[in-house]
């Protein structure tokens, strides 16, 4: 691009954008990075007596005959092969070898943001997950982003599925990351599997918060990324007050109707309280007017969350 056009000065914002595009491109060029727990198989072509299986210990090293301890943590297979051959070149005339992963370690990923149970999760090739109100989900094969989300209890109501960030370590001693933006709505509605990449050890998945409720919030709740049901309480002047098990993201009006509807002449339809318990233990209360013609909206007919209390 820069050939024959001289020196081009880029603004800081343009440089940042180019760096971001480069990182997103590099995410597609993935390499398995070695780490503690991996069991490696090394085949020496001209020294079979040294061939065998070697485990990467907690310090990221393996111990080999003749040369002793070698640090392989966070290196690709090719980088590790080059280092081992260089070390053995001082002891063997022909140090050529073939290095492979015999048994891969479990994958540990961090899931943060708008997820029901954020934290650090260990994933294997056979995962069993439980979403609230859904029978056990069994996934076999290499774990993906969807597997991680399901194991962490599913997305929250405020998750922006169009804007999910995946950060991944790059090889080397420095703690450097590359990242990409993913759109899980394309996976849910269009079946785009490129939006559901396989996970690597050390990946960080961040579900960003949506500024507004998505238009397809009811359809999203029906996908296997959300808890199937939630528990809410509808009390006051309704025909069947009490606890209800309803579909996730059920709107306020529907919950009142599922409780038998308001009692004529007693219920104040213009003064319905929604009491919501926050994650920090505090509670908020908002008032709404009951209208059967309102669709789902944050202002007039909000989707309910688990443990919400509706007082008519």
C-alpha positions as CSV (number, residue, x, y, z in Angstrom):
1,X,0.0,0.0,0.0
2,X,2.8,2.4,0.9
3,X,5.0,1.7,-2.1
4,X,5.7,4.8,-4.3
5,X,3.5,7.1,-2.3
6,X,6.0,8.5,0.1
7,X,5.6,8.9,3.9
8,X,2.1,8.8,5.2
9,X,1.3,10.1,8.7
10,X,-1.6,8.4,10.5
11,X,-3.7,9.9,13.2
12,X,-3.8,8.1,16.6
13,X,-7.4,7.0,16.0
14,X,-6.4,5.6,12.6
15,X,-3.4,3.7,14.0
16,X,-5.6,2.3,16.7
17,X,-8.2,1.1,14.1
18,X,-5.4,-0.6,12.1
19,X,-4.0,-2.3,15.1
20,X,-7.6,-3.6,16.0
21,X,-8.1,-4.9,12.5
22,X,-4.7,-6.6,12.6
23,X,-5.6,-8.3,15.9
24,X,-9.0,-9.4,14.6
25,X,-7.3,-10.9,11.6
26,X,-4.6,-12.7,13.7
27,X,-7.4,-14.3,15.8
28,X,-8.1,-16.4,12.7
29,X,-4.5,-17.6,12.7
30,X,-4.6,-19.6,15.8
31,X,-1.9,-21.7,17.3
32,X,-2.1,-24.2,20.2
33,X,0.1,-22.9,23.0
34,X,1.7,-25.4,25.3
35,X,1.1,-25.2,29.1
36,X,1.2,-27.0,32.4
37,X,-0.7,-30.3,32.1
38,X,0.0,-31.1,28.5
39,X,1.6,-34.5,27.8
40,X,3.9,-34.3,24.8
41,X,5.2,-37.0,22.6
42,X,8.7,-36.5,21.2
43,X,10.1,-38.8,18.4
44,X,13.8,-38.4,17.7
45,X,14.6,-39.7,14.2
46,X,18.2,-40.7,14.9
47,X,18.1,-41.2,18.6
48,X,15.0,-43.3,19.4
49,X,16.3,-44.1,22.9
50,X,15.4,-40.6,23.8
51,X,11.9,-40.7,22.3
52,X,8.9,-40.9,24.7
53,X,6.2,-39.0,26.5
54,X,7.0,-35.9,28.6
55,X,4.6,-33.9,30.8
56,X,4.7,-30.1,31.0
57,X,5.0,-29.4,34.8
58,X,3.4,-26.7,36.8
59,X,6.3,-24.3,36.1
60,X,5.8,-24.7,32.3
61,X,8.9,-26.9,31.9
62,X,9.7,-30.4,30.6
63,X,12.7,-32.4,31.7
64,X,14.6,-34.2,28.9
65,X,17.7,-36.5,28.9
66,X,21.1,-34.9,28.2
67,X,19.9,-31.3,28.3
68,X,17.7,-31.1,31.4
69,X,14.9,-28.6,31.9
70,X,13.4,-26.5,29.1
71,X,10.7,-23.8,29.5
72,X,7.9,-24.4,26.9
73,X,5.1,-22.5,28.6
74,X,3.0,-20.4,26.1
75,X,5.0,-21.6,23.1
76,X,3.6,-23.0,19.9
77,X,4.5,-26.5,18.8
78,X,6.8,-25.1,16.1
79,X,8.6,-22.8,18.5
80,X,9.0,-25.6,21.1
81,X,10.4,-27.9,18.3
82,X,13.0,-25.3,17.3
83,X,14.1,-24.8,20.9
84,X,14.5,-28.5,21.7
85,X,16.4,-29.1,18.4
86,X,18.7,-26.2,19.2
87,X,19.4,-27.6,22.6
88,X,20.0,-31.2,21.3
89,X,22.2,-29.9,18.5
90,X,25.0,-29.6,21.1
91,X,24.7,-33.3,22.0
92,X,23.5,-35.0,18.8
93,X,24.8,-34.9,15.2
94,X,21.3,-35.0,13.9
95,X,18.8,-33.5,16.4
96,X,15.7,-33.7,14.1
97,X,12.5,-34.6,16.0
98,X,8.8,-34.7,15.7
99,X,6.8,-33.1,18.6
100,X,3.1,-33.6,19.2
101,X,0.5,-33.2,22.0
102,X,-0.4,-36.7,23.2
103,X,-2.9,-35.5,25.8
104,X,-4.1,-31.9,25.9
105,X,-4.8,-30.2,29.2
106,X,-8.3,-28.9,30.2
107,X,-9.1,-25.5,28.9
108,X,-9.6,-22.7,31.4
109,X,-11.4,-19.6,30.3
110,X,-12.7,-16.5,32.0
111,X,-16.3,-15.3,31.3
112,X,-17.1,-11.8,32.4
113,X,-19.8,-9.2,31.9
114,X,-23.5,-9.9,31.3
115,X,-23.5,-13.6,32.2
116,X,-25.5,-15.3,35.0
117,X,-22.4,-16.7,36.8
118,X,-19.3,-14.9,35.7
119,X,-15.9,-16.4,36.7
120,X,-13.2,-18.9,35.7
121,X,-14.3,-22.2,34.1
122,X,-12.5,-25.4,33.1
123,X,-13.8,-27.0,29.9
124,X,-13.1,-30.5,28.5
125,X,-14.2,-32.4,25.4
126,X,-17.2,-33.7,27.2
127,X,-19.2,-31.0,28.9
128,X,-22.5,-31.1,30.8
129,X,-24.3,-27.8,31.5
130,X,-27.4,-26.8,33.2
131,X,-29.4,-23.7,32.3
132,X,-32.2,-22.8,34.6
133,X,-35.4,-24.5,33.5
134,X,-33.6,-26.6,30.9
135,X,-32.8,-30.3,31.0
136,X,-29.1,-31.1,31.1
137,X,-27.2,-30.1,28.0
138,X,-24.4,-32.5,26.9
139,X,-21.8,-31.3,24.5
140,X,-19.0,-33.4,23.1
141,X,-16.0,-32.3,21.1
142,X,-13.7,-29.3,21.4
143,X,-15.4,-26.6,23.6
144,X,-16.7,-23.4,21.9
145,X,-18.0,-20.0,23.1
146,X,-21.6,-21.4,23.3
147,X,-20.4,-24.3,25.6
148,X,-18.8,-21.8,27.9
149,X,-21.9,-19.5,28.0
150,X,-24.1,-22.5,28.8
151,X,-21.8,-23.7,31.6
152,X,-21.8,-20.2,33.1
153,X,-25.6,-20.3,33.4
154,X,-26.5,-18.4,30.3
155,X,-26.7,-14.7,29.3
156,X,-28.4,-12.0,31.3
157,X,-31.3,-10.0,30.0
158,X,-28.9,-7.0,29.2
159,X,-26.3,-8.9,27.2
160,X,-25.5,-7.4,23.8
161,X,-25.1,-10.5,21.6
162,X,-24.0,-8.4,18.7
163,X,-20.9,-7.2,20.6
164,X,-19.1,-10.0,22.3
165,X,-15.3,-9.7,22.8
166,X,-12.9,-12.6,22.7
167,X,-9.4,-12.1,23.9
168,X,-6.7,-14.7,23.3
169,X,-3.0,-15.0,24.3
170,X,-0.3,-15.0,21.7
171,X,2.8,-17.0,21.9
172,X,5.9,-15.7,23.7
173,X,7.0,-14.7,27.2
174,X,5.1,-11.4,27.1
175,X,1.4,-11.4,28.3
176,X,0.1,-10.0,25.0
177,X,-3.4,-10.6,23.6
178,X,-5.2,-10.5,20.3
179,X,-8.9,-10.0,20.2
180,X,-12.0,-10.1,18.0
181,X,-15.6,-9.0,18.1
182,X,-18.3,-11.7,17.7
183,X,-22.0,-11.5,16.8
184,X,-23.9,-14.5,18.3
185,X,-27.2,-13.2,16.8
186,X,-25.8,-14.3,13.4
187,X,-25.3,-17.8,14.9
188,X,-28.8,-17.9,16.5
189,X,-30.8,-16.6,13.5
190,X,-28.5,-17.4,10.5
191,X,-26.5,-20.4,11.7
192,X,-23.2,-18.7,11.1
193,X,-20.7,-21.1,12.8
194,X,-17.8,-18.7,12.3
195,X,-19.3,-16.7,15.2
196,X,-18.8,-19.7,17.5
197,X,-15.1,-20.4,17.5
198,X,-13.3,-23.1,19.4
199,X,-11.7,-21.9,22.7
200,X,-8.1,-22.0,23.7
201,X,-6.7,-22.1,27.2
202,X,-6.5,-18.6,28.7
203,X,-9.3,-17.1,26.6
204,X,-11.3,-14.2,28.0
205,X,-14.9,-13.9,26.9
206,X,-16.7,-10.6,27.7
207,X,-20.4,-10.2,27.1
208,X,-20.9,-6.4,26.8
209,X,-24.0,-4.6,28.1
210,X,-26.6,-3.5,25.6
211,X,-27.7,0.1,25.7
212,X,-31.3,-0.8,24.7
213,X,-33.3,-4.0,24.8
214,X,-32.9,-5.9,21.5
215,X,-36.1,-6.1,19.4
216,X,-35.8,-9.9,19.3
217,X,-35.5,-10.3,23.1
218,X,-38.3,-12.9,23.2
219,X,-36.7,-15.0,20.4
220,X,-33.3,-14.7,22.1
221,X,-34.8,-16.1,25.3
222,X,-36.0,-19.1,23.4
223,X,-32.4,-20.0,22.3
224,X,-30.2,-22.2,24.3
225,X,-28.0,-19.3,25.5
226,X,-30.6,-18.2,28.1
227,X,-32.2,-19.8,31.1
228,X,-35.5,-21.4,30.0
229,X,-37.6,-20.3,33.0
230,X,-37.4,-17.8,35.8
231,X,-39.3,-17.5,39.1
232,X,-41.4,-14.4,39.8
233,X,-44.0,-13.4,42.3
234,X,-47.3,-11.7,41.4
235,X,-49.2,-10.5,44.5
236,X,-52.0,-8.1,45.4
237,X,-55.3,-7.7,43.6
238,X,-55.0,-10.6,41.1
239,X,-57.1,-13.7,41.0
240,X,-54.3,-16.2,41.7
241,X,-51.5,-14.4,43.6
242,X,-48.3,-16.3,44.4
243,X,-45.1,-17.5,42.9
244,X,-45.0,-18.3,39.1
245,X,-42.5,-20.2,36.9
246,X,-42.5,-18.3,33.6
247,X,-40.4,-18.2,30.5
248,X,-37.3,-16.0,30.6
249,X,-38.0,-12.4,29.6
250,X,-41.8,-12.8,30.1
251,X,-43.2,-9.2,30.0
252,X,-44.9,-7.7,33.0
253,X,-48.4,-7.7,31.4
254,X,-48.2,-11.4,30.6
255,X,-47.2,-12.3,34.1
256,X,-50.2,-10.4,35.6
257,X,-52.5,-12.3,33.2
258,X,-50.8,-15.7,34.1
259,X,-51.7,-14.9,37.7
260,X,-55.4,-14.8,36.7
261,X,-55.5,-11.1,35.8
262,X,-56.5,-8.1,37.9
263,X,-59.6,-8.3,40.0
264,X,-62.3,-6.0,38.7
265,X,-63.2,-3.0,40.8
266,X,-60.3,-3.7,43.2
267,X,-57.1,-3.6,41.1
268,X,-55.6,-0.2,40.3
269,X,-54.4,-0.9,36.7
270,X,-52.6,2.4,36.5
271,X,-50.5,1.8,39.6
272,X,-48.6,-1.5,39.3
273,X,-45.3,-1.9,41.2
274,X,-42.3,-3.8,39.9
275,X,-39.8,-4.6,42.7
276,X,-36.5,-5.9,41.5
277,X,-33.6,-7.2,43.7
278,X,-30.2,-6.1,42.5
279,X,-27.1,-8.3,42.7
280,X,-25.7,-6.2,45.5
281,X,-28.8,-6.8,47.7
282,X,-30.5,-3.4,47.1
283,X,-34.0,-3.2,45.6
284,X,-35.6,-0.8,43.1
285,X,-39.3,-0.1,42.6
286,X,-40.9,1.3,39.5
287,X,-44.5,1.9,38.7
288,X,-46.3,0.9,35.4
289,X,-49.7,1.1,33.9
290,X,-51.3,-2.2,32.8
291,X,-52.1,-2.1,29.1
292,X,-53.0,-5.1,27.0
293,X,-52.0,-3.3,23.8
294,X,-48.4,-2.7,24.9
295,X,-45.6,-4.8,23.4
296,X,-42.4,-5.6,25.2
297,X,-40.6,-2.3,26.1
298,X,-38.4,-1.1,28.9
299,X,-40.6,1.9,29.5
300,X,-44.1,0.5,29.5
301,X,-44.0,-3.3,29.6
302,X,-40.6,-4.5,30.7
303,X,-39.4,-8.1,30.5
304,X,-39.1,-9.7,33.9
305,X,-36.0,-11.0,35.6
306,X,-35.6,-13.9,38.0
307,X,-36.9,-13.1,41.5
308,X,-38.9,-10.1,40.4
309,X,-42.0,-9.1,42.5
310,X,-45.1,-7.6,40.8
311,X,-47.6,-5.9,43.1
312,X,-51.0,-5.1,41.7
